[in-house]
């Protein structure tokens, strides 16, 4: 089953150094441009092939996001992960746009250019 997670909940987990896997479900070019700190790139259409190597522990807490509320990639990827047997999957539905709007840090080429 997939759950929703808020920006504040996700930020709290990062601030507390909790053991989570953050997944960006967008194509690689968007991930390279900007992504949440520590995120892994797992495009929604490559979950079946990439998840076993990127996420070997099916019990780990996984938080999936994409661009914004209108983007459906995170939900698609999260459901695919759940179907593969991952048991602790959440979706940060507001996504990268919400994170950036809040002024939280990002990684990737956009972050390097802003520095």
DSSP file (Angstrom, degrees, kcal/mol; ACC not computed):
  #  RESIDUE AA STRUCTURE BP1 BP2  ACC     N-H-->O    O-->H-N    N-H-->O    O-->H-N    TCO  KAPPA ALPHA  PHI   PSI    X-CA   Y-CA   Z-CA
    1    1 A X              0   0    0      0, 0.0    88,-0.7     0, 0.0     2,-0.4   0.000 360.0 360.0 360.0 141.7    0.0    0.0    0.0
    2    2 A X  E     -a   89   0A   0     86,-0.1     2,-0.3    88,-0.0    88,-0.2  -0.837 360.0-164.6-104.9 137.2    1.2    3.5   -0.9
    3    3 A X  E     -a   90   0A   0     86,-2.0    88,-2.7    -2,-0.4     2,-0.3  -0.764  19.2-116.3-116.0 161.9    0.8    6.4    1.5
    4    4 A X  E     -a   91   0A   0     -2,-0.3     2,-0.4    86,-0.2    88,-0.2  -0.731  25.9-165.5 -94.6 148.9    1.1   10.2    1.1
    5    5 A X        -     0   0    0     86,-2.3    88,-0.4    -2,-0.3     2,-0.1  -0.995  13.0-132.5-134.1 141.7    3.8   12.2    2.9
    6    6 A X     >  -     0   0    0     -2,-0.4     4,-2.4    86,-0.1     5,-0.2  -0.417  25.8-110.0 -88.7 166.0    4.0   16.0    3.3
    7    7 A X  H  > S+     0   0    0      1,-0.2     4,-3.0     2,-0.2     5,-0.2   0.917 119.7  51.4 -58.5 -44.8    6.9   18.3    2.7
    8    8 A X  H  > S+     0   0    0      1,-0.2     4,-2.2     2,-0.2    -1,-0.2   0.886 109.5  49.4 -63.9 -38.8    7.3   18.9    6.4
    9    9 A X  H  > S+     0   0    0      2,-0.2     4,-2.0     1,-0.2    -1,-0.2   0.931 113.7  46.1 -64.5 -44.9    7.3   15.2    7.2
   10   10 A X  H  X S+     0   0    0     -4,-2.4     4,-2.2     2,-0.2    -2,-0.2   0.930 112.1  50.4 -63.4 -45.8    9.9   14.5    4.5
   11   11 A X  H  X S+     0   0    0     -4,-3.0     4,-3.0     1,-0.2    -1,-0.2   0.898 109.3  52.7 -59.6 -41.1   12.1   17.5    5.7
   12   12 A X  H  X S+     0   0    0     -4,-2.2     4,-2.0    -5,-0.2    -1,-0.2   0.902 107.7  50.5 -61.5 -42.0   11.9   16.2    9.2
   13   13 A X  H  <>S+     0   0    0     -4,-2.0     5,-2.6     2,-0.2    -1,-0.2   0.910 113.3  45.8 -63.4 -41.9   13.1   12.8    8.2
   14   14 A X  H ><5S+     0   0    0     -4,-2.2     3,-1.6     1,-0.2    -2,-0.2   0.928 111.9  51.0 -66.0 -44.6   16.0   14.3    6.3
   15   15 A X  H 3<5S+     0   0    0     -4,-3.0    -1,-0.2     1,-0.3    -2,-0.2   0.833 111.7  48.0 -61.9 -32.2   16.8   16.6    9.3
   16   16 A X  T 3<5S-     0   0    0     -4,-2.0    -1,-0.3    -5,-0.2    -2,-0.2   0.343 110.4-123.6 -89.9   5.8   16.8   13.6   11.6
   17   17 A X  T < 5 +     0   0    0     -3,-1.6    -3,-0.2     1,-0.1    -2,-0.1   0.854  45.3 179.1  54.0  38.2   19.0   11.6    9.3
   18   18 A X      < -     0   0    0     -5,-2.6     2,-1.3    -6,-0.2    -1,-0.1  -0.355  39.3-103.3 -68.0 152.7   16.4    8.8    9.1
   19   19 A X        +     0   0    0      2,-0.0    42,-0.6    -2,-0.0     2,-0.3  -0.654  67.6 140.1 -81.7  95.5   17.3    5.9    6.9
   20   20 A X  E     -b   61   0A   0     -2,-1.3     2,-0.5    40,-0.1    42,-0.2  -0.928  48.7-134.2-134.0 157.4   15.1    6.5    3.9
   21   21 A X  E     -b   62   0A   0     40,-2.8    42,-2.8    -2,-0.3     2,-0.5  -0.973  19.7-157.8-112.6 119.2   15.4    6.2    0.1
   22   22 A X  E     -b   63   0A   0     -2,-0.5    18,-2.8    16,-0.4     2,-0.5  -0.860  10.9-164.7-100.0 128.0   14.2    9.2   -1.8
   23   23 A X  E     -bc  64  40A   0     40,-3.2    42,-2.6    -2,-0.5     2,-0.6  -0.948  14.0-154.8-120.3 125.5   13.3    8.5   -5.4
   24   24 A X  E     -bc  65  41A   0     16,-2.9    18,-2.6    -2,-0.5    42,-0.2  -0.891   6.8-162.0 -95.7 124.2   12.8   11.0   -8.2
   25   25 A X        +     0   0    0     40,-2.7    19,-1.5    -2,-0.6     2,-0.2   0.028  54.8 103.7 -97.4  26.1   10.5    9.4  -10.8
   26   26 A X  S    S-     0   0    0     17,-0.2    16,-0.1    39,-0.2    17,-0.1  -0.646  83.1 -81.0-102.2 162.3   11.3   11.8  -13.6
   27   27 A X    >>  -     0   0    0     -2,-0.2     4,-1.6     1,-0.1     3,-1.1  -0.205  49.2-102.7 -58.8 156.3   13.6   11.2  -16.7
   28   28 A X  H 3> S+     0   0    0      1,-0.3     4,-3.1     2,-0.2     5,-0.2   0.804 116.5  61.5 -54.0 -38.6   17.3   11.5  -16.1
   29   29 A X  H 3> S+     0   0    0      1,-0.2     4,-1.3     2,-0.2    -1,-0.3   0.868 107.5  45.1 -62.3 -34.9   17.7   14.9  -17.7
   30   30 A X  H <> S+     0   0    0     -3,-1.1     4,-2.2     2,-0.2    -1,-0.2   0.872 112.8  51.3 -73.5 -37.6   15.4   16.5  -15.1
   31   31 A X  H  < S+     0   0    0     -4,-1.6    -2,-0.2     1,-0.2    -1,-0.2   0.930 108.3  51.0 -63.3 -46.3   17.1   14.6  -12.3
   32   32 A X  H  < S+     0   0    0     -4,-3.1    77,-2.7     1,-0.2    78,-0.2   0.866 109.3  52.8 -60.4 -35.6   20.5   15.9  -13.4
   33   33 A X  H  < S-     0   0    0     -4,-1.3    77,-3.4     1,-0.3    78,-0.5   0.950 130.5 -21.6 -66.2 -50.1   19.2   19.4  -13.5
   34   34 A X     <  +     0   0    0     -4,-2.2     2,-0.3    75,-0.2    -1,-0.3  -0.951  64.6 162.0-163.2 141.6   17.8   19.3   -9.9
   35   35 A X  E     -E  107   0B   0     72,-2.2    72,-3.0    -2,-0.3     3,-0.1  -0.980  44.4 -84.4-154.4 162.8   16.7   16.8   -7.3
   36   36 A X  E >   -E  106   0B   0     -2,-0.3     3,-2.2    70,-0.2    70,-0.2  -0.323  67.3 -75.7 -66.7 152.7   16.1   16.6   -3.6
   37   37 A X  T 3  S+     0   0    0     68,-0.6    -1,-0.2     1,-0.3   -15,-0.1  -0.245 115.6   1.6 -55.5 128.0   19.2   15.9   -1.4
   38   38 A X  T 3  S+     0   0    0      1,-0.2   -16,-0.4    -3,-0.1    -1,-0.3   0.496  93.6 153.4  77.3   3.8   20.3   12.3   -1.6
   39   39 A X    <   -     0   0    0     -3,-2.2     2,-0.3   -18,-0.1   -16,-0.2  -0.273  35.3-142.6 -68.3 152.0   17.7   11.3   -4.1
   40   40 A X  E     -c   23   0A   0    -18,-2.8   -16,-2.9     2,-0.0     2,-0.7  -0.844  19.3-119.0-107.1 150.1   18.1    8.4   -6.6
   41   41 A X  E     +c   24   0A   0     -2,-0.3     2,-0.2   -18,-0.2   -16,-0.2  -0.822  41.7 157.4 -94.7 119.5   16.8    8.6  -10.1
   42   42 A X        -     0   0    0    -18,-2.6     5,-0.1    -2,-0.7   -15,-0.1  -0.723  31.8-145.9-139.6  85.3   14.2    5.9  -10.9
   43   43 A X    >   -     0   0    0     -2,-0.2     3,-2.4     1,-0.1     4,-0.3  -0.183  22.4-117.9 -54.5 144.4   12.1    7.0  -13.8
   44   44 A X  G >  S+     0   0    0    -19,-1.5     3,-0.5     1,-0.3    -1,-0.1   0.758 113.5  53.0 -57.9 -26.9    8.5    5.7  -13.6
   45   45 A X  G 3  S+     0   0    0      1,-0.2    -1,-0.3   -20,-0.1    -2,-0.1   0.334 108.8  49.8 -93.3   8.6    8.8    3.7  -16.7
   46   46 A X  G <> S+     0   0    0     -3,-2.4     4,-2.7     2,-0.1     5,-0.4   0.215  72.7 109.4-126.3  13.2   12.0    1.9  -15.5
   47   47 A X  H <> S+     0   0    0     -3,-0.5     4,-2.4    -4,-0.3     5,-0.3   0.925  76.8  53.4 -58.1 -48.2   10.9    0.7  -12.1
   48   48 A X  H  4 S+     0   0    0      1,-0.2     4,-0.4     2,-0.2    -1,-0.2   0.862 118.4  34.7 -58.2 -37.7   10.7   -3.0  -13.0
   49   49 A X  H  4 S+     0   0    0     -3,-0.3     4,-0.3     2,-0.1    -1,-0.2   0.844 126.8  34.2 -88.2 -34.6   14.2   -3.1  -14.4
   50   50 A X  H >X S+     0   0    0     -4,-2.7     4,-2.4    -7,-0.2     3,-0.7   0.773  98.5  75.4 -94.8 -28.1   16.1   -0.6  -12.1
   51   51 A X  H 3X S+     0   0    0     -4,-2.4     4,-3.2    -5,-0.4    -3,-0.1   0.884  88.9  58.3 -57.7 -44.0   14.4   -1.1   -8.7
   52   52 A X  H 34 S+     0   0    0     -4,-0.4    -1,-0.2    -5,-0.3    -2,-0.1   0.871 115.5  35.9 -57.4 -36.2   16.0   -4.4   -7.7
   53   53 A X  H <4 S+     0   0    0     -3,-0.7     3,-0.4    -4,-0.3    -1,-0.2   0.864 122.8  42.9 -84.4 -36.4   19.5   -3.0   -8.1
   54   54 A X  H  < S+     0   0    0     -4,-2.4     2,-0.3     1,-0.2    -2,-0.2   0.845 128.3  28.0 -75.3 -33.4   18.8    0.5   -6.7
   55   55 A X     <  +     0   0    0     -4,-3.2    -1,-0.2    -5,-0.3    -2,-0.1  -0.649  65.4 162.9-130.8  73.4   16.6   -0.7   -3.8
   56   56 A X        +     0   0    0     -3,-0.4     2,-0.8    -2,-0.3    -1,-0.1   0.781  62.8  72.6 -67.8 -25.9   17.7   -4.2   -2.8
   57   57 A X    >   -     0   0    0      1,-0.1     3,-1.4     2,-0.0    -1,-0.1  -0.797  63.0-167.2 -94.2 107.1   15.9   -4.0    0.6
   58   58 A X  T 3  S+     0   0    0     -2,-0.8    29,-2.4     1,-0.3    30,-0.4   0.570  85.7  57.6 -71.7  -7.3   12.2   -4.3    0.0
   59   59 A X  T 3  S+     0   0    0     27,-0.2    -1,-0.3    28,-0.1     3,-0.1   0.510  79.6 112.6 -98.1  -6.5   11.5   -3.2    3.6
   60   60 A X  S <  S-     0   0    0     -3,-1.4     2,-0.5     1,-0.1    28,-0.5  -0.279  79.4-102.2 -65.5 151.6   13.3    0.1    3.4
   61   61 A X  E     -b   20   0A   0    -42,-0.6   -40,-2.8    26,-0.1     2,-0.4  -0.651  43.3-168.7 -76.9 124.7   11.3    3.3    3.7
   62   62 A X  E     -bd  21  89A   0     26,-2.9    28,-2.8    -2,-0.5     2,-0.5  -0.958  12.0-168.5-119.8 130.9   10.9    4.7    0.2
   63   63 A X  E     -bd  22  90A   0    -42,-2.8   -40,-3.2    -2,-0.4     2,-0.4  -0.982  10.8-164.3-120.7 121.0    9.6    8.2   -0.7
   64   64 A X  E     +bd  23  91A   0     26,-2.7    28,-2.8    -2,-0.5     2,-0.3  -0.846  14.0 165.0-108.5 137.7    8.8    8.9   -4.3
   65   65 A X  E     -bd  24  92A   0    -42,-2.6   -40,-2.7    -2,-0.4     2,-0.2  -0.937  11.5-177.8-141.6 166.1    8.3   12.3   -5.9
   66   66 A X        -     0   0    0     26,-0.5    30,-2.8    -2,-0.3    31,-0.2  -0.484  54.5 -54.0-139.1-143.7    8.2   13.9   -9.3
   67   67 A X  S    S-     0   0    0     28,-0.2    30,-2.8    -2,-0.2    31,-0.3   0.937  97.5 -42.9 -73.2 -49.2    7.7   17.5  -10.6
   68   68 A X  S >  S-     0   0    0     28,-0.2     3,-0.8    27,-0.2    27,-0.2  -0.904  72.1 -65.9-166.1-174.8    4.5   18.7   -8.9
   69   69 A X  T 3  S+     0   0    0     25,-0.4    26,-0.1    -2,-0.3    25,-0.1   0.858 127.4  54.2 -60.1 -36.4    1.0   17.8   -8.0
   70   70 A X  T 3  S+     0   0    0     24,-0.1     2,-0.3     2,-0.0    -1,-0.2   0.754  88.5  93.6 -71.3 -23.4   -0.1   17.5  -11.7
   71   71 A X    <   -     0   0    0     -3,-0.8     4,-0.2    22,-0.2     3,-0.2  -0.547  55.1-169.6 -74.5 130.6    2.7   15.1  -12.5
   72   72 A X     >  +     0   0    0     -2,-0.3     4,-2.2     1,-0.1     5,-0.2   0.461  61.9  96.0 -99.0  -3.7    1.6   11.5  -12.2
   73   73 A X  H  > S+     0   0    0      1,-0.2     4,-2.9     2,-0.2     5,-0.2   0.871  81.4  53.6 -57.8 -40.2    5.0    9.8  -12.4
   74   74 A X  H  > S+     0   0    0      1,-0.2     4,-2.7     2,-0.2    -1,-0.2   0.914 110.1  46.6 -65.2 -41.3    5.5    9.5   -8.7
   75   75 A X  H  > S+     0   0    0     -4,-0.2     4,-2.3     2,-0.2    -1,-0.2   0.900 113.3  49.1 -65.3 -40.4    2.2    7.7   -8.2
   76   76 A X  H  X S+     0   0    0     -4,-2.2     4,-2.0     2,-0.2    -2,-0.2   0.933 114.5  45.1 -63.3 -46.4    2.9    5.4  -11.1
   77   77 A X  H  X S+     0   0    0     -4,-2.9     4,-2.5     2,-0.2    -2,-0.2   0.911 112.5  51.1 -65.6 -42.2    6.4    4.6   -9.7
   78   78 A X  H  X S+     0   0    0     -4,-2.7     4,-2.4    -5,-0.2    -1,-0.2   0.913 111.0  47.6 -62.7 -43.2    5.1    4.1   -6.2
   79   79 A X  H  X S+     0   0    0     -4,-2.3     4,-2.3     2,-0.2    -1,-0.2   0.881 111.3  51.7 -65.2 -37.4    2.4    1.7   -7.3
   80   80 A X  H  X S+     0   0    0     -4,-2.0     4,-1.3     2,-0.2    -2,-0.2   0.901 109.7  49.6 -65.6 -40.1    4.9   -0.2   -9.4
   81   81 A X  H  <>S+     0   0    0     -4,-2.5     5,-2.3     2,-0.2     3,-0.4   0.926 110.7  49.6 -62.8 -44.6    7.2   -0.5   -6.4
   82   82 A X  H ><5S+     0   0    0     -4,-2.4     3,-1.4     1,-0.2    -2,-0.2   0.897 108.3  53.5 -60.8 -40.5    4.4   -1.8   -4.2
   83   83 A X  H 3<5S+     0   0    0     -4,-2.3    -1,-0.2     1,-0.3    -2,-0.2   0.787 104.4  56.2 -65.6 -26.9    3.5   -4.3   -6.9
   84   84 A X  T 3<5S-     0   0    0     -4,-1.3    -1,-0.3    -3,-0.4    -2,-0.2   0.497 129.6 -95.8 -82.9  -3.8    7.1   -5.5   -6.8
   85   85 A X  T < 5S+     0   0    0     -3,-1.4     2,-0.4    -4,-0.3    -3,-0.2   0.514  71.8 149.4 104.5   5.7    6.8   -6.2   -3.0
   86   86 A X      < -     0   0    0     -5,-2.3    -1,-0.3    -6,-0.1     3,-0.3  -0.614  26.9-166.9 -72.9 128.3    8.2   -3.0   -1.5
   87   87 A X        +     0   0    0    -29,-2.4     2,-0.2    -2,-0.4   -28,-0.1   0.521  69.3  50.0-102.0  -6.3    6.3   -2.6    1.7
   88   88 A X  S    S+     0   0    0    -28,-0.5   -26,-2.9   -30,-0.4     2,-0.4  -0.556  70.1 149.3-135.0  70.1    7.0    0.9    2.9
   89   89 A X  E     +ad   2  62A   0    -88,-0.7   -86,-2.0    -3,-0.3     2,-0.3  -0.890  16.7 177.7-113.3 130.9    6.4    3.3    0.0
   90   90 A X  E     -ad   3  63A   0    -28,-2.8   -26,-2.7    -2,-0.4     2,-0.5  -0.888  19.1-138.5-124.9 158.9    5.1    6.9    0.3
   91   91 A X  E     -ad   4  64A   0    -88,-2.7   -86,-2.3    -2,-0.3     2,-1.1  -0.980   3.8-153.5-120.8 128.4    4.5    9.6   -2.3
   92   92 A X  E >   - d   0  65A   0    -28,-2.8     3,-0.9    -2,-0.5   -26,-0.5  -0.801  22.6-175.3 -93.8  88.9    5.5   13.3   -1.9
   93   93 A X  T 3  S+     0   0    0     -2,-1.1   -22,-0.2   -88,-0.4    -1,-0.2   0.798  73.7  59.0 -64.9 -33.7    2.7   14.4   -4.2
   94   94 A X  T 3> S+     0   0    0      1,-0.1     4,-1.0    -3,-0.1   -25,-0.4   0.777  92.9 179.7 -70.6 -25.1    3.6   18.2   -4.2
   95   95 A X  H <>  -     0   0    0     -3,-0.9     4,-1.9   -27,-0.2     3,-0.5   0.045  41.7 -24.2  68.5-164.5    7.0   17.2   -5.5
   96   96 A X  H  > S+     0   0    0    -30,-2.8     4,-2.7     1,-0.2     5,-0.3   0.831 129.5  57.6 -58.4 -39.5   10.1   19.1   -6.5
   97   97 A X  H  > S+     0   0    0    -30,-2.8     4,-2.4    -3,-0.3    -1,-0.2   0.910 108.5  46.8 -60.6 -42.6    8.3   22.4   -7.3
   98   98 A X  H  X S+     0   0    0     -4,-1.0     4,-1.6    -3,-0.5    -1,-0.2   0.901 112.0  50.9 -65.0 -42.3    6.9   22.5   -3.7
   99   99 A X  H  <>S+     0   0    0     -4,-1.9     5,-1.8     2,-0.2     4,-0.3   0.932 113.8  43.5 -61.1 -48.4   10.3   21.7   -2.2
  100  100 A X  H ><5S+     0   0    0     -4,-2.7     3,-1.8     1,-0.2    -2,-0.2   0.897 109.6  56.8 -66.0 -41.4   12.1   24.4   -4.2
  101  101 A X  H 3<5S+     0   0    0     -4,-2.4    -1,-0.2     1,-0.3    -2,-0.2   0.828 102.4  56.3 -59.7 -32.4    9.3   26.9   -3.5
  102  102 A X  T 3<5S-     0   0    0     -4,-1.6    -1,-0.3    -3,-0.2    -2,-0.2   0.557 118.0-115.3 -76.4  -7.5    9.8   26.3    0.2
  103  103 A X  T < 5 +     0   0    0     -3,-1.8    -3,-0.2    -4,-0.3    -2,-0.1   0.648  63.0 151.3  83.7  15.4   13.5   27.4   -0.2
  104  104 A X      < -     0   0    0     -5,-1.8    -1,-0.2     1,-0.1    -2,-0.0  -0.443  51.1 -90.1 -80.3 156.2   14.8   23.9    0.7
  105  105 A X        -     0   0    0     -2,-0.1   -68,-0.6     1,-0.0     2,-0.3  -0.251  40.6-169.3 -69.6 151.1   18.2   22.8   -0.8
  106  106 A X  E     -E   36   0B   0    -70,-0.2     2,-0.3     2,-0.1   -70,-0.2  -0.861  10.8-141.2-128.5 166.3   18.5   20.9   -4.0
  107  107 A X  E     +E   35   0B   0    -72,-3.0   -72,-2.2    -2,-0.3     3,-0.2  -0.828  53.4  64.6-121.3 164.1   21.3   19.0   -5.7
  108  108 A X  S  > S-     0   0    0     -2,-0.3     4,-1.8   -74,-0.2     3,-0.5  -0.604 100.1 -45.0 115.0-175.8   22.2   18.9   -9.4
  109  109 A X  H  > S+     0   0    0    -77,-2.7     4,-2.1     1,-0.2     5,-0.2   0.833 131.4  57.5 -63.8 -33.3   23.3   21.3  -12.1
  110  110 A X  H  > S+     0   0    0    -77,-3.4     4,-1.6   -78,-0.2    -1,-0.2   0.886 107.0  49.4 -63.2 -37.7   20.8   24.0  -11.1
  111  111 A X  H  > S+     0   0    0    -78,-0.5     4,-1.1    -3,-0.5    -2,-0.2   0.894 110.2  50.3 -68.1 -39.9   22.2   24.0   -7.5
  112  112 A X  H  < S+     0   0    0     -4,-1.8    -2,-0.2     1,-0.2    -1,-0.2   0.878 111.2  48.6 -65.9 -37.5   25.8   24.4   -8.8
  113  113 A X  H  < S+     0   0    0     -4,-2.1    -1,-0.2     1,-0.2    -2,-0.2   0.820 109.4  52.8 -71.9 -30.0   24.8   27.3  -11.1
  114  114 A X  H  <        0   0    0     -4,-1.6    -1,-0.2     1,-0.2    -2,-0.2   0.730 360.0 360.0 -76.8 -21.7   22.9   29.0   -8.2
  115  115 A X     <        0   0    0     -4,-1.1    -1,-0.2    -3,-0.2    -2,-0.1   0.482 360.0 360.0 -73.6 360.0   26.0   28.8   -5.9
